[in-house]
Amino acid sequence: MHQHPVHQESSRDSAVPPPGGPAGAPPSDATFALVFQQAVKARGLSLDRVRNRLAEQGIRISLTTLSYWQRGRSEPERAGSLRAVDALEEILALPTGTLRSLIGPYRPRGRVASQAHDLRTSHRVFGENSLAEQILGDDFGSLNEDIGTLSIRETVTIDENRRLSAIAIQQVLRATRDGADRLTAVHTFDSGARAVRTTVRCGIQGQVRFLPEVSTVVTEIEFGSKLAKNETAVIDYTISVDPGDGRDDHYERRTRVRLREYLLHVYFHPAALPVVGHRYYRERSGARKSYNHRVVLDASHTVHAAAGRCPAGIHGISWEWPGADGA
């Protein structure tokens, strides 16, 4: 797992003046991202430590969100995020209003990104106040807004204890504007996860955050360079899981955009084979399955679902274990 470096915290008494002078306002060309980044560095804090300091005040902001703020990929917008900004000024020993004054006006998502990435579309697929939204905060609605997914191929491995033990994912991506440099992915494991390990075959491993209390990992896969608009990239990574005590009976992919191709391939251990499986599709979170067709286990103990011109929504495969109670 990726671990964040531990920095020694400098004294609270030594205030860090904002750029532009000890008591003056930031210069006219200063940005929220730059001032935030410099203040964090000057205080000798890691973003993980900043997140913990916020949590001590009852303010929960994800590490991904803080990273986005620091890199200028997004700015605080919601009331909870603005409260975090006020707390950050105290934590980073900045004069009151330093960071607040640098936040730009609210920008409706639809004006800067396609409809596929606005909050309403995300809620349609993930549901209101989903776990992903709770983890990502302000960045949920604009997640990966600078890239589009052309195709996804993922292979799921189910072990002898009927638990998901690995996911291998390959995605073909296209930049929707200049400057795209990474993909952020959120994976939740229904049967639980004690630990995860991410291995990147194509791309560069960025930040990884594992939340064992909700069996979820947030991982960044960097492209290695900034893409020009319409330029494509391929990423290939595997998440290995130390499973919890539950059992898995389905796997699904939620997509906010139409895909040219989607392949879901599930491998079962020879000692733990299901009695029946179905591929399915749901148009939105909470909707009934509008497509539910049987899939047959092949000679390699696998089932798959392949679709071209795949609509936005929820695509998955479910299976039933031997025994009336699934035991």
Secondary structure, DSSP 8 states (H G I E B T S, - for coil): -----------TTS----TT-SSS---TT--HHHHHHHHHHHHT--HHHHHHHHHHTT----HHHHHHHHHTS----SHHHHHHHHHHHHHTT--TTTTGGG------HHHHS-GGGSHHHHHHHH-TT-HHHHHHGGGSTTTTTTEEEEEEEEEEEE-TTS-EEEEEEEEEEEESSTTEEEEEEEEE-TT-EEEEEEEEEESEEEEEEEEGGGTEEEEEEEEEEEE-TT-EEEEEEEEEEEE-S----EEEEEESS-EEEEEEEEEE-TTS--SEEEEEEESSTT---SEEEEE---TTSEEEEEEEEE-SEEEEEEEE-SSTT--
